[in-house]
Amino acid sequence: MTEFVGKVDLVEQMFRVAAGQKIGDHLTTEKATTNIHGWALEARVYAEDPLRGFLPSNGSLLKLIEPRGATAFGIDGTIRVDSGLLEGMEISTHYDPMIAKLVTHGATRTECIDRMEAALDEYVIQGSASFAHNTAFLSELCRSERFRTGHTPTSFIAEEFPDGFHGVNLRKSEVLRTVAAALVVHTDRAKQHVDAEGGGSISAEAPMEANAEWIVTLADDGHSTAMKLAGGNRSFAVAAVSAAELDEDPEEGTEGALRVVPLCPRTGALLHDQAELIEVAGVDWPNEAPLVEIDCGDGLGPKCVQYLGPSDSAYCAYRLVTAGAALSASVLSPKEEAYGKHMLPPEVKDTSNMIQSPMPGTLISMNVSDGQMIEAGQEVCVVEAMKMQNVLRAPRAGMVAKVHAKAGDSLKVDQLIASLAPNEELAK
C-alpha cells in the first residue's frame, strides 16, 4: 500500500541503506508526507469460513487464478497480489491460513474500492471438499456504504454484522447478470455437444435466438457462501428477444435481449409486473474459461461472473460466483422444469442430535462419555486448529448416546464427535 501511494520501492531503499547510501531527499519526513499519489486498499484473502464465525479452513487449492493485470512487485500498475501459494498447493491446519494480500490503487477512494471489488470478482479460488475462503465477506465490505465513505470505527464489523455474516446481498443488476451468464454457459456447452455428437441436444438454442425459452433457478451452492437475492426471487422465466423486436432502437453493438420474469417463490406464478429486459451488449467466454465476461447494457460495462464447472448436485446446473456469492444456476426448458416438479426432493440430513467438528483440527480433550447426562452449554470437547483451541458445547440438555472420537484424533470439518439421544427416547 505504501509503495502504491508513495511510488517508492521500499525493498530497493532497504538495500540502499544497507549498502551505506543516504536516503534520498524525496523520502524525508517532510517530502514523503506530501508526495502522496491517490489511494490504496489491502484485502487479506484467507482460507476461513465467514459463515462459521471465520473459523479456519484447509485443503488443496484445486484452482487459483489471480485477477487480470495483477503483479507481484510492480508499483506502476493498479493491482498487486502478494502470495506464496500456487495452484495445487495444500493449506494445512498447522500454519496461518492466509492465501494472499490483494492490493488495489486508485486516484480516489471510490475508484480504489471499485477496483478492489472488480479484482475480487476475478480472483478464482476453488478448493477441495469443505474448503472455504473469505472473498464473499470482502466483497460485501466493498459494497457497504459506510465503508465506502470511510465511516469505519474499530466497532464497524460488529455494528455492520451484529448477528454475524450471513452471505452477500445481491443487487438486482447482479442477479440479472448471473441469469444471463448461466444461459451463456448452458447454451454454449449444449452447442458444443451438438457439434461433437452431430445430433440434437435439449435446450441447445443460442441465448439470443428468438423464441427460445428457459427457466433459470439460482440457489446457494452449498460451498460456504450463502446469498440473498434482491426481492427474494430465485426462479426466472427467460425468453430471448431479438434486437429487431425491442420497443426502442437498441444501442449500437447490442447482440439481442433477454426478457426475465421472476416466478413467485410460493405459487410459481409469473410476476409480469417485475419483468426486466437485459440488452446484452457483449459476451466473452472462451471454451470452459473460469471467467464469463458479460455486458448487460446497464451502464456498468463488462462485468465478470466466475464459472467453476457443472454442478454435481443438479441436472443442467452450473457453479457460478457473482460478487462473492457462490450459486448453483440450473437452466431448464419449460417442459423439463414442469417434469422436475414431480421429482422427489433430496434427503435432508438431520444433524440436531450431532456434535460435529466445525473445522479441521485435532481433538485435544473429550470431556463426556457414553450414557452421561449433560446440560445445555456444558463443555463437550476441545478442538485445536491453527494454534487456537475451540471449546465445543452441548446444544441442549440430554444424554450422550455415543462418543465417536477420542483425544488425539485428527478431525475433518463436520466430522461427528458425539451424538445425543433423541428427546423422545428419553421420554419413554
C-alpha angles and dihedrals in degrees: 000000000000091000092051096051095035096041088221128126100228095192090055090052090051090056091048092052091046088053090055097255121143122250111258120253090246089065098054116117092253095051099036094057093053099038095076121146115202127296135312130196129193124204119189109218109208137182092238135118113242090188090061098048093278094295111175120261133201142190142099123319099233094175128016119170120166123219116280114269094019119146132192099215113010121112098190097068130071104240130053130179118196107193141139095199130099132192110281096029123127127240104209133195092247101071141044107288097224113141099184149326108245114200128185132186132205140165090246136025090251093051091048093052092044089053091050091050091051092046091053089051088057098041103103113200118168123169140179123281114313092010113143137182136185105240091111090059092046090051091051090051090054089054095051111110091212091054093045092053094045100250094139116137119173087267092057099110093044090050096042094046105026092163095038131264113309103174144291119309101224118214120228091251090054092050091051091046090052091050090051092046091050090054092048091053095043098047095041091051090046091051090050088053091051092049092048097045097035091224143084127299130193117259092003098147118128112253094249097043108121119249093018111138135191143168110229118194123189119201138165108278093220092233098118097278115100121192137205118211122218105247092011093260118139105169125062135185107222127193128181117239120192119230089248091059096056115117091231131037106279120239115262110275096025109147095196139291144264123217108213119196119182118228118226106255091220104041104015090233119149112258098212093172088066096048117138132197119220113200102201107213097177145347130200117184117143112202110301092339116164093237127060108196112199136171110207095188091247095126092257094100126221113344131184129240116188119234114204098175137268117329116252093208105054141040116258091357131137135202109240133171120209121180088339095309111126109217140178107218116194120195116197137165114247089255093051091048091051092050090047091065088070093056118106113254116249116268113261115216114230108227098166092108096043131095105204134180108259091205142014111274147103125300103235098180139000111208103181134058139204113294095012118142112229137184129232109275094018115145110259103173146330123243121194122207132158089003091301126113118221122195115216115206134196112270091213143356116278146095127306105239096188141348110223102185139040136212111285095030119134109234133207122213111281092010112155112252102169138352129215125220112252112258091238090061091054090052093060 
